[in-house]
């Protein structure tokens, strides 16, 4: 006997299927099989053979999730390898489920019940019809179930699911661009608290840390153990170290390099190795510099020393020039040449302008002259 891992049902239940060794699958690989479960005859997808160690791991993991009734590892009975007729019946059921869900929602509006139909699922032999719904409080749907049974002529079972199960059944694309983990490979839901988000120093923005279901994203718990182990060696996310120089704040962790990012009083974000954090804390409490601040201080000291040397050199040069200028000058033996004067330019003679003629008044003749004339 060989044990195969099998997935069946829209909620993606897991089951352990015992198969005889003489059973052969097409192409030598497991595939579609008809199995009998607690719900009835269903179409299942067989994965591969499991070792005893793998069986123990799956069994132990089945108790680590919130809904143990839905995620428990079931034992299913192998009926036969699915043939073309079984596969055709399976896909025909999937097509009829969509039409039945629309009709059931119209009927729900007539009953005016405070519930939401999420999905529907036929069993392979159509002897049972499952309806998955969500509701905020207890709902009396007995009349609604009676009308559904009269409409579809089969046994109706209503199954209430949570908000996260709704996203798992309906499926969709998450913010990362890939299918939701719950509808793709994740088997169950582990509890996630806001403390996990704070440890990772993620933005406390509901639109960024919530999935399609409106709850905290499942991927927040993937690195929970690593963050918890690292923070156990540190005071805690957001812790402050108060010193004379200012306040140092622990901002976040760098998993790849195992560094903690610390906000210095100057406002810079400086990475400090987790193994060196005790030394760092001791140094800053004593008032000593650390890391980049220490290097920056050394550079400033070196620059100040260079500037002092340049100033001293300039002062020495200036004092030597003053001494040289103050020394008496030696008398010169050669006579200084007379400075050649520039040749004088002849002044230009300007001709006097002709005076304008003036009309003098005519003199009157004297009396003696008049007598002479007479």
Secondary structure, DSSP 8 states (H G I E B T S, - for coil): -EEEEEEETTTTEEEEEEE-TT---GGGS--EEEEE-SS-EEEEEEEEE--HHHHHHHHHHTTSSS-HHHHS-EEEEEEEE--HHHHHHHHHHHHHHHHHHHHHHHHHHHHT-S-EEEEEEE-TTSSEEEEEEE-SS----HHHHHHHHHHHSSEEEEEE--HHHHHHHH--B-TTSSB-HHHHT--S-----HHHHHHTT----HHHHB-TTSSB-GGGGTTHHHHHHHHTTSS-TT-EEE-SS-EEEEEEEETTTTEEEEE-TTS-EEEEEGGGHHHHHHHHHTT---THHHHHHHHHHHHHHHHHHHHHHHHHHHHHHHHHHHS-----SS--------------------------------HHHHHHH-
